[in-house]
């Protein structure tokens, strides 16, 4: 429970800083600036995903507590991978820029390539934070990078309001996180290579690699498509819409993955414990992500003009569609750490492949017909298809039944729909009378109060609300 709270706190603090940073920089920079930066990060993400072998996941999944004999080998492979990615990114930068018809992206990508060098040198001993559910030190390392990025990006933008504010923040933030990784853990790696141990990790990680490669096209293919077809300005609008609408889903997904995967690994031979643990994880995700997703759908029309200003109006509708996707994503993500913990990482790769196939079929006609909204609808459809497949596989693995899972998400869904209806009525009324700024505050307060009262009423009447959930979650993990 304490590990989960630290992970949630780490992710929440990082997401809050990211949202504030996006809002502040959106007031200073243009959508095209965000699009240029997005082209560089897309390229780097592609190279990282297509070379990921899942060594960290393999170490966490192993039964033995002490994985020190593997760390130097992992460190060596990290360095080789990081150097290769940086070199490829630097040399291919002009070609990538030409693909997106944005020559300005070339120097940005070459500087951003430094991120992979810093990340390759991270202390591999930090894997123990996740393996042993000791996330307070993970918070220190993560927050140091996030806060540095926040300060540097805004400071740079105030002096020189260009895309380089985003670049400077990312590079300096990652460097600080590299330094802190050695301050918070006393393991001191040295480049050594043990072929036998490397093959053990690669054998497990091959499906992580496959899942990552497919996941890249699924999760980033829409960005590539928008940047190529509609240009850097539209890419900037789309990426900011995605990040703001999916901030809750991203936090929930990361928290679930970091906490539940090692927890599941420890109880992987106890089916009853797995059932109970999965129910608690699914309920945690639903209680938070469903109301926040519906809330974003309701407040987006007043949030964008109030906080982002002129030039960003076209992201409202995509943001609403992507918020629904975020809800489905956070619920679906509950299955992935279970698959990895039970030695079935191939399940995730296969589900990603199915969703990717649907995206390939739908993204072009929908984007041609509806622009950024069509791209968002394509992404939403792919997530909708993935949920029933993941559900069937989960039920088989833990010997559960569908009705029990539906019951888990029923309370958050009912409360969120009630909250959404009330908040929508308030938004329409207050916007007409007092304007968008006042309407945003009134709508958010209405949503918080209505959802809170609903949970209290359910807890009082049926004893299955928030208090019962927290007690059960603590016993499970």
C-alpha positions, 0 to 999 in steps of 0.5 A: 500500500505504501509503495502504491501511494509513493508511486501515485504521488510520484506520478501525480507530481510529475503529471501536475508539473507537466500539465502546468508546463504545457499550459504555460508554454502554450501561452508563450509558444505556438502549436508549430513549436510543439509539433517540431519538438514532437517530430524529434521525440517521435523519432527518439521514441521509435529508436528506443522502442525498436531496441527495447529488450525489457531487461528491467521487467525481466529482473523484476519478474525473477524470483530471487531478491538479489539480482546484482550479478545481472546488473553490470551486464544490463549496464553494458547493454544499456550503454551500447544501445544508447550509443547506437540510438544516439548515433542513428538519430544524429545521422538520420536527422536530415532524412527524418526532417525531410519525411515530415517536410520540416528542415527545422527539425534536424538540429532539434533531433540531433540535440535531443539524441543526448537524452538516450546517452544520459538514460543509458548511463542511469544507475541499473541498481534503481531497478530494486526500487520497483522490484522491492516496492521501495518507491520513495527513492524513485520519487526523489529521482523522478521528481528531480528530473521533472522539476528541473525540466519545468524550471529550465523550460519556462525560464528559457521560454521567458528569455527566448520563446522558441521550441528550444525551451522544450529541448533545453528542459528535456536535456537538462532534466534528464542529466539531473536525473542521471546524477540523482540515480547515483545519489539515491542508490549505492550500487556502482556499475562497471561495464562487464558482459556475462553472455549466459545471464544476458541470454536469460534476460533476452529470452524473457525480454524478446516478447517485451521487444515485440510488444514495444515495437508494435506498441510504438506504431499503435501509440505513436502511429497517429502522431506520425500520420498527423505530422506527415499528412497535416503538418507540424502545427496540427501535430502540436495541437494533437499532441497537446490535446492527447497529453492533457486529455490522457494525463489521468490515464497516464498516471493511473497506467504508470502507477498500476504497472509499477506497483502491481507487476512486482506484487503479482510476481510475488503471488503468481502461484496463488489464484485466489490472491491474484483474483483479489489483487486484480479486482483491487487494481481494476477498482482503483483505476476505475474510481479515479480514471472514469470520473476524470475522463468524463470530467475532461470531456465536459470541461474541455470547451471552457478549459482550452480558451481559458488557459491556452488562449487563441490558436488552440481552439481546434484541439477541443473536440479531439481532446474530448474524444481522446479523454474517452480513449484515456478512460478505456486505456487506464482500465485496459492497462490493468491487464498488462502487468498481470500478463508480464508477471505470469510470464505471458508478455506475448499476450500484450504484443498480440493485442497491440498487433490487433489494435494496430491493424484496426488503426491502419485500416481506419486512420486515413479515411477518418482523418480525411473525413474529420481531420484531427477528430477523425484521427482521435476516433481511430485511436478510440476504436482501437482501444475499444476492440482491445478491451474484450480481448484482454478481458477474456485472457485475464479471466482465463489466467486468474479463473475469474468470471465476467460478472465480477469484473463488471461489478467492480467498475459499475459503481465508478461508472454510474457515479461518473455519468451522474457527475458528468450530467450535472457538470454539463448542465452547470457549464452551459448555464454558467458559461452563458451568464458569466463566461468561460473562466467562471464556468470552468471553476463552477463545473469542476467544483460541481463534478467533485462534489457530485462524485464525492457525494455519490461515493459516500452514499454508496458506501453508506448504503452498500458498504462497497465504496471508497472506504471498503476499497481502501481497506481491501486494497491494503490487504491485497498489496 
